[in-house]
Amino acid sequence: MTEAEAEAEAEAEAEAAAAAAAELERLAREIAHHSMRYHTDDAPEISDANYDALVRRNTELEAQFPYFVRADSPSRSVGAAPSAHLAKVRHAKAMLSLDNAFDAGEVAEFVARVRRFLNLPEDATVALTAEPKIDGLSCSLRYEKGRLTQAATRGDGTTGEDVTLNVATIGDIPQRLKGDAPAVFEVRGEVYMTRADFVALNARLLAEADEPAKARQFANPRNGAAGSLRQKDPEVTRSRPLRFLAHGWGETSALPGATQFEVMRAIEAWGLPVSDLLVEANDVAAALIHYAKIEAARADLPFDIDGVVYKVDRLDWQARLGFVAKAPRWAIAHKFPAERAQTTLLSIDIQVGRTGKLTPVARLEPVTVGGVVVTNATLHNADEIARLGVRPGDRVSIQRAGDVIPQVLENLTPDVERPAFVFPVACPECGSDAVREDDEVDIRCTGGLICPAQRIERLRHFVGRAALDIEGLGEKTIREFFADGLIHGPADIFRLKAHRDAILARPGWKETSVANLLAAIEARRAPDPARFLFALGIRHVGGVMAKDLVKAFGAVERVAEVARHEDAMAELASVEGVGPVVAQALIDFFHEAHNREAWDDLLSEATPAPYVSNVRESPVTDKTIVFTGSLETLSRDEAKAQAEALGAKTAGSVSAKTGLVVAGPGAGSKLKKAAELGIEVIDEAAWAAIVAAAP
């Protein structure tokens, strides 16, 4: 290769890397938005298939460019914040989500990863369990001495909602277990509603409504189950036809078996329902045969499912495999293909979000897909409209995977003469210019806080479940208070007590509801620091990124202080996962005068709580560890996972920043360099002792 060719190749690689970093940033932002719309707002904008495609693209890029994995990567987050109107429950063991597979090859690769992680020979049998992935609301049931003592939703995976009284009304769930159950056993499964019960419930709600046009109607069985379980009044839950199916467990004092299948059979013997389609499969071929059987029976099942879940059967292997940021390494969900239908695109509306993004929404002629009537679809951005060539009046193909708004796949009438859709160049809310920034696909309103849509959306974001989580301040109330001048910015929320009489005079407000609202606000005067930072709505700063920033600087106030330093870019970019785009967004935010005023105003009303670390303390916490040589009792991936669980970082090379080297047989140059730098070196047995001694 000539020098010129080498330079051209290096330049191409640099351009590809820069493009990957920009795309990962966009994906993190877009996936976080859609996760919140689905889990927190119960108002999803895209289909499961489209969401899965975004996540899959993110995973592919992270595998290709691991040094660009972001602190707010979707691969590191799970679920969403719990609801405000129910008490919170912190899970003893995190309730995580599952990684997805979309074809047989990805299932085979999952098993291959298990073999590699565990250092198993290629011909070693990796037995799996396979069962339907039911589409319901995840729920944990804690039994102590055989008696149900607590029930909770998954929430954000760490903290869920206390639904104990509501769960007690579900006939499938026993208050006492049969036989000899362990002293503590937490059963996990799905609360769901059958399709027939869902149809009957909607019919009953319609018949009972004084005004049929305003009757509460659930969009699909999953929403019906979620809405029914999360009721304030357990008697409302009792009146709803909810069911339960167990699929696993959390905290236990003992396990009644050595395999996943054995423990699930024990759970069934204690009186909890378990899927009739749960089987053991000795290899990938057997698992895929069962997948095909379940897919063929999907339409005839009484409840909705969207795939099949495979789990490594041996529990000792599950323990060694452990977890990545948001999912177990020992389980995967094999998703079904999306369902499709055809309908007419009636119109394209433009919605303005809190960051000024103009999102086109397709209004569709109602069509039933998989038993659900759909009327809307997001068109994402102007480029997607141009790619599809869609215009009002076109016949379109849509697909739906899961019970959410579908994706427009194709324009079926592209040759029919109609005027092309013209994306607005001005904000439909305030008339400000709508522009596309460099390297962006989105078009945004430039009006900032003069745009009422952005101000209201920022206020909604500030009080939302994933942010300050203030019950009683929904979209309708925020809009009304804003229109009446009761609130202009976030700090005004904490001053609403001065307007108590004005609120009480409003239609629908009573002494109790006003008192509850003001109490909910007062309860947030010492908010979690990461939630407080996230609540500001700084572009590119999601929930995970906010946690990493607060952790790095020790306090949310310190983040703001650093962002105003002359060397802010270097300080912020030194935080793992914070690239120049995020750093610049923080700098821009805190250098803008009205943002600094709003920040200072907020701190006059609220005092964020200090940061508290959840890392397991150990002698290696905050150290950088290098594993070198051959590890005989565990794989390199397993060793890395152990180090991260103890609050340590791992690196591939030894440097002055290295705090510890774990050396196995065959260690060479790294061991020599560690000796030259005076870095502590231990063997694999000593490392195992550190792991075993950690709390």
VENFENZI-V959820 format. One record per residue. N is the residue number from 1. D_LAST is the distance of its C-alpha to the last C-alpha in Angstrom with 2 decimals. Layout:
BEGIN
n=N d_last=D_LAST
n=N d_last=D_LAST
END
This chain:
BEGIN
n=1 d_last=55.01
n=2 d_last=56.97
n=3 d_last=55.52
n=4 d_last=56.56
n=5 d_last=54.90
n=6 d_last=51.67
n=7 d_last=51.79
n=8 d_last=52.50
n=9 d_last=49.60
n=10 d_last=47.22
n=11 d_last=48.56
n=12 d_last=48.10
n=13 d_last=44.49
n=14 d_last=43.85
n=15 d_last=45.53
n=16 d_last=43.50
n=17 d_last=40.24
n=18 d_last=41.38
n=19 d_last=42.39
n=20 d_last=39.03
n=21 d_last=37.16
n=22 d_last=39.53
n=23 d_last=39.20
n=24 d_last=35.37
n=25 d_last=35.66
n=26 d_last=38.16
n=27 d_last=36.16
n=28 d_last=33.01
n=29 d_last=35.22
n=30 d_last=37.18
n=31 d_last=34.33
n=32 d_last=32.44
n=33 d_last=35.71
n=34 d_last=36.29
n=35 d_last=32.74
n=36 d_last=33.29
n=37 d_last=36.76
n=38 d_last=35.54
n=39 d_last=32.27
n=40 d_last=32.94
n=41 d_last=36.73
n=42 d_last=37.71
n=43 d_last=40.45
n=44 d_last=39.85
n=45 d_last=42.37
n=46 d_last=42.07
n=47 d_last=41.82
n=48 d_last=38.76
n=49 d_last=40.52
n=50 d_last=41.12
n=51 d_last=37.54
n=52 d_last=36.30
n=53 d_last=38.75
n=54 d_last=37.32
n=55 d_last=33.74
n=56 d_last=35.09
n=57 d_last=37.01
n=58 d_last=33.95
n=59 d_last=32.02
n=60 d_last=35.03
n=61 d_last=35.33
n=62 d_last=31.66
n=63 d_last=32.02
n=64 d_last=35.24
n=65 d_last=34.09
n=66 d_last=30.30
n=67 d_last=30.71
n=68 d_last=31.93
n=69 d_last=28.92
n=70 d_last=28.57
n=71 d_last=25.69
n=72 d_last=27.37
n=73 d_last=27.96
n=74 d_last=28.38
n=75 d_last=26.11
n=76 d_last=23.16
n=77 d_last=23.99
n=78 d_last=24.39
n=79 d_last=26.55
n=80 d_last=27.64
n=81 d_last=27.16
n=82 d_last=27.72
n=83 d_last=31.10
n=84 d_last=31.97
n=85 d_last=33.88
n=86 d_last=31.10
n=87 d_last=28.11
n=88 d_last=24.77
n=89 d_last=21.84
n=90 d_last=18.35
n=91 d_last=17.20
n=92 d_last=14.01
n=93 d_last=14.20
n=94 d_last=16.43
n=95 d_last=20.05
n=96 d_last=21.23
n=97 d_last=24.74
n=98 d_last=26.33
n=99 d_last=27.99
n=100 d_last=31.71
n=101 d_last=34.28
n=102 d_last=37.98
n=103 d_last=39.78
n=104 d_last=39.67
n=105 d_last=39.02
n=106 d_last=35.78
n=107 d_last=34.64
n=108 d_last=35.51
n=109 d_last=33.61
n=110 d_last=30.47
n=111 d_last=30.72
n=112 d_last=31.52
n=113 d_last=28.35
n=114 d_last=26.35
n=115 d_last=28.29
n=116 d_last=27.74
n=117 d_last=23.98
n=118 d_last=23.71
n=119 d_last=26.48
n=120 d_last=28.72
n=121 d_last=32.47
n=122 d_last=34.81
n=123 d_last=36.26
n=124 d_last=33.01
n=125 d_last=33.10
n=126 d_last=30.55
n=127 d_last=31.18
n=128 d_last=30.63
n=129 d_last=31.07
n=130 d_last=33.41
n=131 d_last=34.14
n=132 d_last=35.81
n=133 d_last=33.93
n=134 d_last=35.23
n=135 d_last=35.94
n=136 d_last=34.51
n=137 d_last=31.86
n=138 d_last=28.27
n=139 d_last=27.07
n=140 d_last=24.20
n=141 d_last=25.13
n=142 d_last=22.69
n=143 d_last=24.13
n=144 d_last=23.15
n=145 d_last=25.21
n=146 d_last=27.39
n=147 d_last=28.29
n=148 d_last=27.75
n=149 d_last=25.87
n=150 d_last=25.08
n=151 d_last=26.19
n=152 d_last=25.30
n=153 d_last=26.55
n=154 d_last=24.47
n=155 d_last=25.43
n=156 d_last=23.76
n=157 d_last=21.02
n=158 d_last=18.50
n=159 d_last=20.90
n=160 d_last=23.84
n=161 d_last=26.81
n=162 d_last=27.09
n=163 d_last=29.94
n=164 d_last=29.57
n=165 d_last=33.18
n=166 d_last=34.54
n=167 d_last=32.81
n=168 d_last=34.29
n=169 d_last=37.70
n=170 d_last=37.07
n=171 d_last=38.83
n=172 d_last=36.73
n=173 d_last=33.58
n=174 d_last=33.68
n=175 d_last=32.64
n=176 d_last=31.89
n=177 d_last=30.86
n=178 d_last=33.21
n=179 d_last=32.35
n=180 d_last=29.16
n=181 d_last=26.22
n=182 d_last=22.58
n=183 d_last=21.52
n=184 d_last=19.65
n=185 d_last=20.81
n=186 d_last=20.98
n=187 d_last=24.04
n=188 d_last=24.67
n=189 d_last=28.13
n=190 d_last=31.05
n=191 d_last=33.41
n=192 d_last=36.77
n=193 d_last=40.52
n=194 d_last=43.16
n=195 d_last=45.89
n=196 d_last=48.56
n=197 d_last=46.72
n=198 d_last=46.11
n=199 d_last=49.84
n=200 d_last=50.76
n=201 d_last=48.40
n=202 d_last=49.87
n=203 d_last=53.36
n=204 d_last=52.60
n=205 d_last=51.20
n=206 d_last=54.34
n=207 d_last=56.64
n=208 d_last=55.03
n=209 d_last=55.20
n=210 d_last=58.00
n=211 d_last=58.34
n=212 d_last=57.64
n=213 d_last=57.34
n=214 d_last=54.33
n=215 d_last=52.68
n=216 d_last=48.92
n=217 d_last=48.55
n=218 d_last=45.37
n=219 d_last=45.55
n=220 d_last=43.93
n=221 d_last=42.05
n=222 d_last=38.56
n=223 d_last=39.53
n=224 d_last=41.15
n=225 d_last=38.00
n=226 d_last=35.80
n=227 d_last=38.37
n=228 d_last=38.93
n=229 d_last=35.31
n=230 d_last=34.64
n=231 d_last=37.54
n=232 d_last=37.38
n=233 d_last=39.63
n=234 d_last=38.37
n=235 d_last=42.04
n=236 d_last=42.54
n=237 d_last=39.74
n=238 d_last=41.42
n=239 d_last=44.61
n=240 d_last=43.05
n=241 d_last=42.92
n=242 d_last=39.21
n=243 d_last=37.68
n=244 d_last=34.23
n=245 d_last=33.09
n=246 d_last=29.67
n=247 d_last=28.18
n=248 d_last=24.50
n=249 d_last=21.48
n=250 d_last=18.13
n=251 d_last=15.74
n=252 d_last=16.87
n=253 d_last=16.44
n=254 d_last=18.51
n=255 d_last=20.61
n=256 d_last=24.38
n=257 d_last=24.98
n=258 d_last=23.99
n=259 d_last=25.47
n=260 d_last=25.67
n=261 d_last=29.24
n=262 d_last=28.65
n=263 d_last=26.05
n=264 d_last=28.42
n=265 d_last=31.25
n=266 d_last=29.32
n=267 d_last=28.71
n=268 d_last=32.44
n=269 d_last=33.34
n=270 d_last=31.51
n=271 d_last=34.01
n=272 d_last=32.50
n=273 d_last=34.62
n=274 d_last=33.59
n=275 d_last=35.77
n=276 d_last=38.76
n=277 d_last=38.42
n=278 d_last=34.99
n=279 d_last=35.68
n=280 d_last=34.22
n=281 d_last=35.49
n=282 d_last=35.44
n=283 d_last=36.11
n=284 d_last=36.70
n=285 d_last=40.37
n=286 d_last=39.70
n=287 d_last=37.21
n=288 d_last=39.86
n=289 d_last=42.54
n=290 d_last=40.54
n=291 d_last=40.02
n=292 d_last=43.80
n=293 d_last=44.38
n=294 d_last=42.18
n=295 d_last=43.76
n=296 d_last=47.20
n=297 d_last=46.37
n=298 d_last=44.70
n=299 d_last=47.79
n=300 d_last=48.34
n=301 d_last=44.86
n=302 d_last=44.89
n=303 d_last=41.98
n=304 d_last=41.09
n=305 d_last=38.84
n=306 d_last=38.28
n=307 d_last=36.98
n=308 d_last=35.22
n=309 d_last=31.48
n=310 d_last=30.49
n=311 d_last=27.15
n=312 d_last=26.17
n=313 d_last=26.82
n=314 d_last=24.52
n=315 d_last=21.06
n=316 d_last=19.58
n=317 d_last=21.05
n=318 d_last=19.71
n=319 d_last=16.10
n=320 d_last=16.94
n=321 d_last=18.93
n=322 d_last=16.30
n=323 d_last=17.49
n=324 d_last=19.40
n=325 d_last=19.60
n=326 d_last=21.35
n=327 d_last=21.86
n=328 d_last=20.67
n=329 d_last=22.10
n=330 d_last=23.22
n=331 d_last=25.64
n=332 d_last=28.65
n=333 d_last=31.46
n=334 d_last=34.98
n=335 d_last=37.05
n=336 d_last=40.69
n=337 d_last=43.46
n=338 d_last=44.57
n=339 d_last=47.49
n=340 d_last=50.61
n=341 d_last=53.67
n=342 d_last=56.57
n=343 d_last=57.63
n=344 d_last=59.50
n=345 d_last=58.07
n=346 d_last=59.70
n=347 d_last=58.54
n=348 d_last=55.98
n=349 d_last=54.52
n=350 d_last=52.66
n=351 d_last=49.63
n=352 d_last=48.28
n=353 d_last=44.54
n=354 d_last=42.75
n=355 d_last=42.75
n=356 d_last=46.45
n=357 d_last=46.04
n=358 d_last=49.03
n=359 d_last=47.96
n=360 d_last=50.78
n=361 d_last=50.48
n=362 d_last=52.75
n=363 d_last=54.43
n=364 d_last=55.33
n=365 d_last=57.82
n=366 d_last=55.71
n=367 d_last=54.85
n=368 d_last=52.86
n=369 d_last=50.26
n=370 d_last=48.32
n=371 d_last=49.33
n=372 d_last=48.36
n=373 d_last=50.95
n=374 d_last=50.10
n=375 d_last=52.07
n=376 d_last=50.12
n=377 d_last=48.50
n=378 d_last=47.16
n=379 d_last=49.18
n=380 d_last=46.53
n=381 d_last=48.92
n=382 d_last=52.47
n=383 d_last=51.88
n=384 d_last=50.88
n=385 d_last=54.05
n=386 d_last=56.10
n=387 d_last=54.54
n=388 d_last=55.34
n=389 d_last=58.63
n=390 d_last=58.22
n=391 d_last=60.57
n=392 d_last=61.19
n=393 d_last=63.27
n=394 d_last=61.72
n=395 d_last=60.69
n=396 d_last=57.08
n=397 d_last=54.72
n=398 d_last=51.29
n=399 d_last=48.21
n=400 d_last=45.51
n=401 d_last=42.17
n=402 d_last=40.24
n=403 d_last=41.54
n=404 d_last=41.97
n=405 d_last=44.80
n=406 d_last=46.30
n=407 d_last=47.01
n=408 d_last=50.61
n=409 d_last=51.18
n=410 d_last=54.86
n=411 d_last=58.07
n=412 d_last=60.55
n=413 d_last=63.58
n=414 d_last=63.34
n=415 d_last=67.08
n=416 d_last=68.24
n=417 d_last=69.68
n=418 d_last=67.68
n=419 d_last=66.82
n=420 d_last=63.54
n=421 d_last=60.76
n=422 d_last=60.68
n=423 d_last=57.30
n=424 d_last=57.83
n=425 d_last=58.11
n=426 d_last=57.62
n=427 d_last=54.90
n=428 d_last=56.15
n=429 d_last=54.63
n=430 d_last=55.90
n=431 d_last=58.25
n=432 d_last=56.41
n=433 d_last=56.48
n=434 d_last=54.06
n=435 d_last=53.12
n=436 d_last=51.05
n=437 d_last=48.99
n=438 d_last=48.92
n=439 d_last=46.72
n=440 d_last=46.07
n=441 d_last=47.19
n=442 d_last=46.96
n=443 d_last=49.80
n=444 d_last=48.90
n=445 d_last=50.82
n=446 d_last=51.41
n=447 d_last=51.98
n=448 d_last=48.52
n=449 d_last=48.39
n=450 d_last=52.10
n=451 d_last=51.37
n=452 d_last=50.85
n=453 d_last=48.87
n=454 d_last=46.32
n=455 d_last=46.11
n=456 d_last=45.62
n=457 d_last=43.11
n=458 d_last=41.12
n=459 d_last=41.16
n=460 d_last=40.09
n=461 d_last=37.22
n=462 d_last=36.21
n=463 d_last=35.93
n=464 d_last=34.65
n=465 d_last=31.59
n=466 d_last=29.57
n=467 d_last=30.74
n=468 d_last=31.35
n=469 d_last=31.81
n=470 d_last=34.73
n=471 d_last=36.22
n=472 d_last=40.00
n=473 d_last=40.70
n=474 d_last=41.61
n=475 d_last=44.01
n=476 d_last=47.11
n=477 d_last=46.22
n=478 d_last=45.24
n=479 d_last=48.58
n=480 d_last=50.57
n=481 d_last=49.02
n=482 d_last=49.50
n=483 d_last=53.11
n=484 d_last=53.88
n=485 d_last=52.50
n=486 d_last=49.76
n=487 d_last=47.09
n=488 d_last=47.61
n=489 d_last=44.19
n=490 d_last=40.56
n=491 d_last=40.96
n=492 d_last=43.85
n=493 d_last=41.50
n=494 d_last=40.15
n=495 d_last=43.80
n=496 d_last=44.87
n=497 d_last=44.95
n=498 d_last=48.14
n=499 d_last=49.66
n=500 d_last=48.82
n=501 d_last=52.49
n=502 d_last=53.18
n=503 d_last=50.35
n=504 d_last=51.51
n=505 d_last=55.00
n=506 d_last=53.85
n=507 d_last=54.56
n=508 d_last=51.81
n=509 d_last=49.90
n=510 d_last=49.76
n=511 d_last=48.40
n=512 d_last=45.25
n=513 d_last=44.50
n=514 d_last=45.13
n=515 d_last=42.96
n=516 d_last=40.11
n=517 d_last=40.49
n=518 d_last=40.54
n=519 d_last=37.53
n=520 d_last=35.56
n=521 d_last=36.61
n=522 d_last=35.71
n=523 d_last=32.19
n=524 d_last=31.72
n=525 d_last=32.84
n=526 d_last=29.28
n=527 d_last=28.06
n=528 d_last=24.88
n=529 d_last=25.74
n=530 d_last=25.28
n=531 d_last=27.36
n=532 d_last=29.89
n=533 d_last=30.32
n=534 d_last=30.63
n=535 d_last=33.11
n=536 d_last=35.49
n=537 d_last=36.43
n=538 d_last=36.47
n=539 d_last=37.60
n=540 d_last=35.05
n=541 d_last=32.09
n=542 d_last=30.26
n=543 d_last=27.16
n=544 d_last=24.74
n=545 d_last=26.79
n=546 d_last=26.73
n=547 d_last=22.92
n=548 d_last=22.93
n=549 d_last=25.71
n=550 d_last=24.19
n=551 d_last=20.90
n=552 d_last=23.07
n=553 d_last=25.32
n=554 d_last=23.17
n=555 d_last=25.72
n=556 d_last=28.23
n=557 d_last=31.07
n=558 d_last=30.15
n=559 d_last=30.55
n=560 d_last=34.04
n=561 d_last=34.85
n=562 d_last=33.93
n=563 d_last=36.00
n=564 d_last=39.04
n=565 d_last=38.77
n=566 d_last=41.40
n=567 d_last=38.79
n=568 d_last=36.81
n=569 d_last=37.05
n=570 d_last=35.41
n=571 d_last=32.60
n=572 d_last=31.81
n=573 d_last=32.23
n=574 d_last=29.71
n=575 d_last=26.93
n=576 d_last=25.72
n=577 d_last=27.64
n=578 d_last=30.10
n=579 d_last=33.46
n=580 d_last=36.82
n=581 d_last=37.71
n=582 d_last=34.76
n=583 d_last=35.20
n=584 d_last=38.91
n=585 d_last=38.34
n=586 d_last=36.29
n=587 d_last=38.96
n=588 d_last=41.75
n=589 d_last=40.26
n=590 d_last=39.76
n=591 d_last=43.07
n=592 d_last=45.07
n=593 d_last=46.71
n=594 d_last=46.43
n=595 d_last=42.71
n=596 d_last=42.13
n=597 d_last=44.22
n=598 d_last=42.26
n=599 d_last=38.95
n=600 d_last=40.27
n=601 d_last=41.69
n=602 d_last=38.35
n=603 d_last=36.58
n=604 d_last=39.34
n=605 d_last=38.29
n=606 d_last=34.51
n=607 d_last=31.65
n=608 d_last=28.61
n=609 d_last=25.26
n=610 d_last=23.13
n=611 d_last=20.61
n=612 d_last=16.97
n=613 d_last=14.38
n=614 d_last=11.92
n=615 d_last=10.28
n=616 d_last=6.59
n=617 d_last=7.42
n=618 d_last=7.95
n=619 d_last=11.35
n=620 d_last=12.80
n=621 d_last=12.34
n=622 d_last=16.00
n=623 d_last=17.36
n=624 d_last=19.78
n=625 d_last=19.32
n=626 d_last=22.27
n=627 d_last=22.19
n=628 d_last=25.59
n=629 d_last=27.51
n=630 d_last=26.97
n=631 d_last=23.57
n=632 d_last=24.22
n=633 d_last=21.24
n=634 d_last=20.36
n=635 d_last=22.36
n=636 d_last=22.27
n=637 d_last=21.30
n=638 d_last=18.27
n=639 d_last=17.21
n=640 d_last=17.86
n=641 d_last=15.83
n=642 d_last=12.72
n=643 d_last=13.51
n=644 d_last=14.13
n=645 d_last=10.86
n=646 d_last=9.33
n=647 d_last=12.19
n=648 d_last=14.68
n=649 d_last=18.23
n=650 d_last=20.23
n=651 d_last=23.90
n=652 d_last=26.68
n=653 d_last=28.38
n=654 d_last=27.80
n=655 d_last=28.93
n=656 d_last=28.69
n=657 d_last=25.78
n=658 d_last=23.69
n=659 d_last=20.80
n=660 d_last=19.93
n=661 d_last=21.81
n=662 d_last=20.61
n=663 d_last=23.91
n=664 d_last=25.10
n=665 d_last=28.66
n=666 d_last=31.31
n=667 d_last=29.68
n=668 d_last=32.68
n=669 d_last=33.52
n=670 d_last=30.00
n=671 d_last=29.17
n=672 d_last=32.43
n=673 d_last=31.81
n=674 d_last=28.40
n=675 d_last=30.28
n=676 d_last=32.97
n=677 d_last=30.58
n=678 d_last=28.62
n=679 d_last=25.29
n=680 d_last=22.61
n=681 d_last=22.76
n=682 d_last=20.50
n=683 d_last=21.08
n=684 d_last=19.35
n=685 d_last=18.09
n=686 d_last=16.40
n=687 d_last=14.77
n=688 d_last=13.55
n=689 d_last=12.08
n=690 d_last=10.15
n=691 d_last=8.83
n=692 d_last=8.14
n=693 d_last=6.41
n=694 d_last=3.81
n=695 d_last=0.00
END
